[in-house]
Amino acid sequence: METDPVEPLPTSWAFDLDEVDDGEDMVAVGGDLRAGTIIEAYRSGVFPMGLGEHGARPLGWWSPDPRGVLLPGGVHASRSLRKSLRRFEMRVDTAFREVVAACADPSREGRWITDEIADAYTELHALGWAHSVETWLDGELVGGLYGINVGGLFAGESMFHRVTDASKAAVVATAGYVFADGDPRRLIDVQWATDHLRSLGVVTMSRREYLRRLADAVDLPPPTFGAVT
């Protein structure tokens, strides 16, 4: 990341989690998807996802408790995944729209990324907040993920794969970028910890602990997305 992201206009919405019950994942309904609203949400430990069919409105705002996270030093790559990483080419921000479109594929079970969500995150990409980490094989996009970066936080939104290990490779590559400087305060948010993500080293923590760590992470300088070593 060569330049700082463009700070959007401030939102009129506030995300106050003090009154949210422990264990309650959805914290608000309504609002808008302006850039300033979304960035303020991530700074507050919240992210948007529609409540209707396939992610349609009404708009929900979520802060899972417990929260799935990947911490510095916690990433796990199996022997077979390390072998796959050697044959993949990893790129950043060369096919953002294509990654979002693949994650929003209507044939995917449980799809939730609407055109409205895709447009909002594409705007955030243009402003320097949203990034795609892409897995390429023989010149073809075969997997990847996209998310929001705020200081030392990378919040993953969705991922896809077309060949074995392609999405896992994107997670490992993202950890390589975000945790490159060894600062223990950095944080990757994956929202909910699935078995797929747990196999890569994702753990869970309470919302209270996540918010405590988030407060430290967002004040850090952003990582530099480049070659993974």
C-alpha positions in Angstrom: 0.0 0.0 0.0 1.8 3.1 -1.2 -0.5 5.9 0.0 -2.8 6.4 2.9 -6.5 5.8 2.1 -8.8 8.8 1.5 -10.8 9.6 4.6 -14.5 9.6 3.6 -17.0 12.1 4.8 -18.1 11.3 8.4 -21.2 9.3 9.0 -24.3 10.5 11.0 -24.6 7.0 12.6 -22.9 5.9 15.8 -22.0 2.3 16.6 -22.3 1.9 20.4 -21.9 -1.6 21.6 -22.0 -0.9 25.4 -25.7 -2.0 25.6 -25.4 -5.1 23.4 -25.8 -8.3 25.3 -23.0 -10.8 25.4 -23.5 -13.5 22.8 -25.7 -11.3 20.6 -24.3 -11.2 17.0 -26.6 -8.7 15.3 -26.3 -5.2 16.9 -28.4 -2.9 14.7 -30.7 -2.7 11.7 -31.0 0.0 9.0 -28.5 2.8 8.2 -26.7 3.3 4.9 -23.7 2.0 3.0 -21.8 5.2 2.5 -18.1 5.0 2.8 -17.9 6.9 6.0 -20.5 4.7 7.6 -18.8 1.5 6.7 -15.3 2.6 7.9 -16.7 3.9 11.2 -18.4 0.5 11.6 -15.1 -1.4 11.2 -13.4 1.0 13.6 -16.2 0.1 16.1 -16.0 -3.7 15.6 -19.1 -3.9 13.3 -19.7 -4.9 9.7 -22.8 -4.9 7.4 -24.7 -7.8 6.0 -28.3 -7.8 4.7 -31.0 -9.7 6.5 -33.2 -10.4 3.5 -32.9 -13.3 1.0 -29.4 -13.6 -0.4 -28.3 -10.5 1.6 -31.0 -8.2 0.5 -32.3 -5.3 2.7 -33.1 -4.6 5.4 -29.5 -3.9 6.3 -28.1 -5.6 9.4 -25.0 -4.6 11.3 -23.1 -7.4 13.0 -20.5 -7.8 15.8 -20.1 -11.6 16.4 -19.6 -12.8 20.0 -17.4 -14.8 19.9 -15.3 -13.4 17.1 -13.1 -15.4 14.7 -9.6 -13.9 14.4 -6.2 -14.7 13.1 -3.4 -13.4 15.3 0.3 -12.8 14.6 2.2 -16.1 14.7 -1.0 -18.1 14.7 -1.3 -19.0 11.0 -1.0 -22.7 10.2 -0.1 -24.0 6.7 -0.2 -27.7 6.2 2.5 -29.5 4.2 0.1 -29.8 1.2 -0.8 -26.1 1.4 2.8 -25.1 1.5 3.3 -27.2 -1.6 0.4 -25.4 -3.3 1.7 -22.0 -2.3 4.9 -22.7 -4.4 2.9 -23.2 -7.6 0.5 -20.3 -7.1 1.2 -16.6 -7.9 -0.2 -14.2 -5.3 -1.2 -10.7 -6.3 -2.9 -7.8 -4.6 -5.5 -5.4 -6.1 -5.1 -6.5 -9.7 -8.6 -7.9 -10.0 -10.7 -6.5 -7.2 -14.0 -6.4 -9.1 -13.4 -9.9 -10.3 -12.8 -11.2 -6.8 -15.9 -9.6 -5.5 -18.0 -10.9 -8.4 -16.6 -14.4 -7.8 -17.5 -14.2 -4.1 -21.0 -13.0 -5.1 -21.6 -15.8 -7.6 -25.4 -16.5 -7.6 -24.7 -20.2 -7.8 -22.9 -20.2 -4.4 -24.8 -21.6 -1.4 -25.4 -19.0 1.3 -24.6 -16.1 -1.0 -25.1 -12.7 0.6 -23.2 -10.1 -1.5 -25.7 -7.9 -3.3 -25.0 -5.4 -6.1 -25.4 -2.7 -3.4 -22.7 -4.3 -1.2 -20.4 -4.9 -4.2 -20.7 -1.2 -5.3 -20.1 0.0 -1.8 -16.9 -2.0 -1.4 -15.7 -1.1 -4.9 -16.0 2.5 -3.9 -13.9 1.8 -0.7 -11.4 0.1 -3.0 -11.1 3.2 -5.1 -10.6 5.2 -1.8 -7.8 2.9 -0.7 -9.6 1.0 2.1 -10.7 -2.3 0.4 -8.2 -4.7 -1.0 -8.2 -8.0 -2.8 -5.6 -10.8 -2.3 -5.7 -13.0 -5.3 -4.5 -16.5 -6.1 -3.4 -17.0 -9.8 -2.4 -20.2 -11.6 -1.0 -20.2 -15.1 -2.3 -16.6 -15.7 -5.9 -17.4 -14.4 -7.6 -16.1 -11.3 -8.4 -19.3 -9.3 -9.1 -17.9 -5.9 -8.9 -15.0 -3.5 -10.5 -12.9 -0.9 -11.3 -9.2 -0.3 -11.6 -7.1 2.9 -11.1 -3.8 4.6 -7.9 -2.6 6.0 -7.9 0.0 8.8 -4.5 0.6 10.3 -3.3 -2.7 11.7 -6.7 -4.4 11.2 -7.5 -6.4 8.1 -11.2 -7.4 8.1 -11.8 -10.2 5.7 -15.2 -10.1 4.0 -15.5 -13.1 1.7 -13.3 -15.6 -0.3 -13.6 -18.1 -3.1 -11.7 -20.8 -4.8 -11.8 -22.6 -8.2 -9.0 -25.0 -7.5 -7.9 -26.8 -4.3 -6.2 -24.6 -1.7 -6.6 -21.4 -3.7 -8.7 -19.6 -1.0 -6.5 -21.0 1.8 -3.4 -19.6 0.0 -5.1 -16.2 -0.1 -5.6 -16.3 3.7 -1.9 -17.3 4.3 -0.7 -14.6 1.9 -2.9 -12.0 3.7 -1.3 -13.0 7.0 2.1 -12.6 5.4 1.3 -9.0 4.4 -0.5 -7.9 7.6 1.9 -9.5 10.1 5.1 -8.8 8.2 6.5 -6.4 10.8 6.0 -8.7 13.7 3.9 -6.3 15.7 1.7 -8.4 18.1 -1.1 -5.8 18.0 -2.0 -6.5 14.4 -5.2 -8.4 13.8 -7.0 -10.2 11.0 -10.8 -10.5 11.5 -12.7 -13.3 9.9 -16.0 -12.7 11.5 -17.1 -16.3 12.3 -14.6 -19.2 12.8 -15.5 -22.0 10.4 -13.8 -25.4 10.4 -12.1 -24.3 7.1 -10.7 -21.3 8.8 -9.8 -23.0 12.0 -7.5 -25.3 10.0 -5.5 -22.2 9.1 -5.0 -21.2 12.7 -8.1 -19.0 13.3 -9.2 -18.8 16.9 -12.2 -17.2 18.7 -12.3 -14.5 21.4 -15.1 -12.7 23.2 -16.4 -9.4 21.7 -15.0 -7.6 24.7 -11.5 -8.9 24.0 -11.9 -8.2 20.3 -12.8 -4.6 20.9 -9.9 -4.2 23.3 -7.5 -5.5 20.6 -9.2 -3.5 17.9 -8.6 -0.3 19.7 -4.8 -0.9 19.6 -4.8 -2.3 16.0 -6.6 0.6 14.2 -4.0 3.1 15.4 -1.1 1.3 13.8 0.3 2.2 10.4 -1.2 0.1 7.6 0.8 -2.9 6.2 2.6 -2.8 2.9 1.0 -5.3 0.4 3.8 -6.8 -1.7 5.6 -10.0 -2.2 5.1 -12.8 0.3 8.2 -14.4 1.5 
